[in-house]
Amino acid sequence: MPPFTVLHVCMGNICRSPMAERMLDRAVRERLAKVGTTPPAEELLHSHSAGTGGWHAGEEMNPPAARQVRARGGDPNGFVARKLRSDLIDAADLVLTATADQQEYVVALRPDAAARTFVLGEFGRLLNAVDLSTLPSSGTTPDDVYSRGVALVDAVNTLRGNAPPVAADDLDDPWGRGDQAFTRVADEIEDTVDPLARALFPLA
């Protein structure tokens, strides 16, 4: 039940998934400011993340990843990396992974999550083809947003059918590389999270 919950997954949970977590949160807050909603953003959508491995558990966001979040109006403060657990998948209405390998990992852990687990780039690509007018009407209550979000995930899953992700859907791992690599990955994340926020919170 509300809030609509998005779980982002990568390998170590210090670069790609934290950027996606905080950039979706930023996109939602910016969208809500335009829509003029009353409930706080955290009552409408919960964006969080985890890693398939626990090597970096307890660490803060990788510094170049944090720089990207700040540069785009987000807030990296307070982030703490953690390892993916089954209960996090169970509680998520949408799971967005950095790569197809991580999507397979999530589904192997929780097969019943297959219909709501996507590679981030795959979800963004398919989202562009959804007829948003077929979704439940947008509203400003947690129940409204939850219903619209669940219907949106169902619509994207229907468009996917049995087609696998394509190689271009994967996010490259920028860990240990320069700011240019982080910028490119952050741009690709924005290409999905910004349209997702617009789909969930359309302007009247």
C-alpha positions as CSV (number, residue, x, y, z in Angstrom):
1,M,0.0,0.0,0.0
2,P,1.0,3.7,-0.2
3,P,3.5,5.2,-0.7
4,F,4.3,3.8,-4.2
5,T,7.7,2.3,-3.6
6,V,10.6,2.1,-6.2
7,L,13.6,0.0,-5.4
8,H,16.8,0.6,-7.4
9,V,19.4,-2.1,-7.6
10,C,23.0,-2.2,-8.7
11,M,26.1,-4.2,-7.7
12,G,27.7,-2.4,-4.7
13,N,25.0,0.3,-4.0
14,I,27.4,3.2,-4.0
15,C,27.2,4.5,-7.6
16,R,24.4,3.7,-10.0
17,S,21.5,2.8,-7.7
18,P,22.1,5.6,-5.2
19,M,22.2,8.1,-8.1
20,A,18.9,6.7,-9.4
21,E,17.4,6.7,-5.9
22,R,18.2,10.3,-5.2
23,M,17.6,11.6,-8.7
24,L,14.1,10.0,-8.8
25,D,13.4,11.7,-5.4
26,R,14.6,15.0,-6.9
27,A,12.5,14.6,-10.0
28,V,9.4,13.8,-7.9
29,R,9.9,16.8,-5.7
30,E,10.3,19.1,-8.6
31,R,7.2,17.7,-10.3
32,L,5.2,18.1,-7.1
33,A,6.2,21.7,-6.9
34,K,4.8,22.3,-10.4
35,V,1.6,20.3,-9.7
36,G,1.1,22.1,-6.4
37,T,0.3,19.0,-4.2
38,T,-0.3,19.2,-0.5
39,P,1.1,15.9,0.8
40,P,4.9,15.7,1.3
41,A,6.7,13.8,-1.4
42,E,7.7,11.0,1.0
43,E,4.0,10.2,1.6
44,L,3.5,9.7,-2.2
45,L,6.6,7.9,-3.4
46,H,9.4,6.1,-1.6
47,S,12.7,5.8,-3.6
48,H,15.4,3.7,-2.1
49,S,18.2,1.3,-3.2
50,A,20.3,-1.7,-2.4
51,G,23.2,-3.7,-4.0
52,T,23.4,-7.4,-5.0
53,G,26.7,-7.5,-3.1
54,G,27.4,-6.4,0.4
55,W,31.0,-5.3,0.0
56,H,30.2,-1.6,0.6
57,A,27.5,-2.0,3.2
58,G,27.5,1.0,5.6
59,E,29.5,3.3,3.2
60,E,28.3,6.6,1.9
61,M,27.7,7.3,-1.8
62,N,30.8,7.3,-4.0
63,P,32.0,10.9,-4.2
64,P,31.7,11.4,-8.0
65,A,28.2,9.9,-7.8
66,A,27.3,12.3,-5.1
67,R,28.6,15.2,-7.2
68,Q,26.3,14.2,-10.0
69,V,23.3,14.1,-7.6
70,R,24.1,17.6,-6.3
71,A,24.7,19.0,-9.7
72,R,21.3,17.9,-10.8
73,G,19.5,19.4,-7.7
74,G,19.4,16.3,-5.6
75,D,20.6,15.6,-2.1
76,P,23.1,12.7,-1.5
77,N,23.3,13.4,2.3
78,G,22.5,10.6,4.7
79,F,22.9,7.8,2.2
80,V,24.2,4.5,3.5
81,A,24.8,1.5,1.2
82,R,23.2,-1.9,2.0
83,K,22.9,-5.3,0.6
84,L,19.7,-6.4,-1.2
85,R,17.3,-8.5,0.9
86,S,14.2,-10.4,-0.1
87,D,11.9,-8.3,2.0
88,L,13.0,-5.1,0.1
89,I,11.9,-6.8,-3.1
90,D,8.6,-7.9,-1.6
91,A,7.8,-4.4,-0.5
92,A,8.6,-2.7,-3.8
93,D,6.0,-1.8,-6.4
94,L,8.7,-1.3,-9.0
95,V,12.2,-2.6,-9.1
96,L,14.7,-0.9,-11.4
97,T,18.1,-2.6,-11.9
98,A,21.2,-1.2,-13.5
99,T,21.8,-4.3,-15.7
100,A,20.0,-7.4,-17.0
101,D,22.3,-9.6,-14.8
102,Q,20.9,-7.8,-11.8
103,Q,17.4,-8.1,-13.0
104,E,17.9,-11.9,-13.3
105,Y,19.4,-11.9,-9.7
106,V,16.3,-10.1,-8.3
107,V,13.9,-12.5,-10.1
108,A,15.9,-15.6,-9.0
109,L,15.6,-14.3,-5.5
110,R,11.9,-13.5,-5.8
111,P,10.3,-15.0,-8.9
112,D,6.9,-13.4,-8.1
113,A,8.6,-10.0,-8.7
114,A,9.3,-10.7,-12.3
115,A,6.4,-8.6,-13.6
116,R,7.5,-5.5,-11.7
117,T,11.3,-5.8,-12.2
118,F,13.0,-4.1,-15.1
119,V,16.4,-2.9,-16.2
120,L,16.2,0.8,-15.8
121,G,16.9,1.6,-19.4
122,E,14.3,-1.0,-20.5
123,F,11.7,0.6,-18.3
124,G,12.4,4.1,-19.7
125,R,12.3,2.8,-23.3
126,L,9.0,1.1,-22.9
127,L,7.5,3.9,-20.8
128,N,7.7,6.2,-23.8
129,A,5.1,3.9,-25.6
130,V,2.5,3.8,-22.7
131,D,-0.7,5.6,-23.4
132,L,-0.9,7.5,-20.2
133,S,-4.6,8.4,-20.8
134,T,-5.5,4.8,-20.0
135,L,-4.1,5.0,-16.5
136,P,-6.2,5.9,-13.4
137,S,-6.7,9.6,-13.2
138,S,-3.9,11.4,-11.5
139,G,-4.6,12.8,-8.0
140,T,-2.7,14.2,-5.0
141,T,-3.5,11.6,-2.4
142,P,-1.2,8.6,-1.6
143,D,-3.9,6.2,-2.8
144,D,-4.2,8.0,-6.1
145,V,-0.5,7.9,-6.8
146,Y,-0.2,4.3,-5.7
147,S,-3.0,3.2,-8.0
148,R,-1.6,5.1,-10.9
149,G,1.9,3.8,-10.3
150,V,0.8,0.2,-10.1
151,A,-1.2,0.6,-13.3
152,L,1.8,2.2,-15.0
153,V,4.0,-0.7,-14.1
154,D,1.4,-3.2,-15.4
155,A,1.2,-1.2,-18.6
156,V,5.0,-1.3,-19.1
157,N,5.1,-5.0,-18.3
158,T,2.4,-5.7,-20.9
159,L,4.3,-3.8,-23.5
160,R,7.4,-5.8,-22.7
161,G,5.7,-9.1,-23.2
162,N,8.3,-11.8,-23.5
163,A,10.9,-9.6,-25.1
164,P,14.2,-9.6,-23.2
165,P,16.1,-6.3,-22.4
166,V,18.5,-5.1,-25.1
167,A,22.2,-4.5,-24.4
168,A,21.7,-0.7,-24.6
169,D,19.4,-0.9,-21.6
170,D,22.2,-1.6,-19.2
171,L,23.9,1.2,-17.3
172,D,27.7,0.9,-17.4
173,D,29.5,0.7,-14.1
174,P,31.3,4.0,-13.6
175,W,33.0,2.9,-10.4
176,G,36.7,3.8,-10.4
177,R,36.4,5.9,-13.6
178,G,36.3,9.6,-14.2
179,D,33.6,12.2,-13.9
180,Q,32.9,11.9,-17.6
181,A,31.7,8.3,-17.1
182,F,29.6,9.3,-14.1
183,T,28.0,12.2,-16.1
184,R,27.1,9.8,-18.9
185,V,25.5,7.3,-16.5
186,A,23.6,10.1,-14.7
187,D,22.3,11.4,-18.0
188,E,21.0,7.9,-18.8
189,I,19.3,7.6,-15.3
190,E,17.6,11.0,-15.9
191,D,16.3,9.7,-19.2
192,T,14.1,7.3,-17.2
193,V,13.4,8.9,-13.8
194,D,12.3,12.2,-15.1
195,P,9.7,10.7,-17.5
196,L,8.6,8.4,-14.7
197,A,8.0,11.4,-12.4
198,R,6.0,13.1,-15.2
199,A,3.9,10.0,-15.8
200,L,3.1,9.6,-12.1
201,F,2.4,13.4,-11.6
202,P,1.0,14.9,-14.8
203,L,0.2,18.6,-14.8
204,A,-3.5,19.4,-14.7
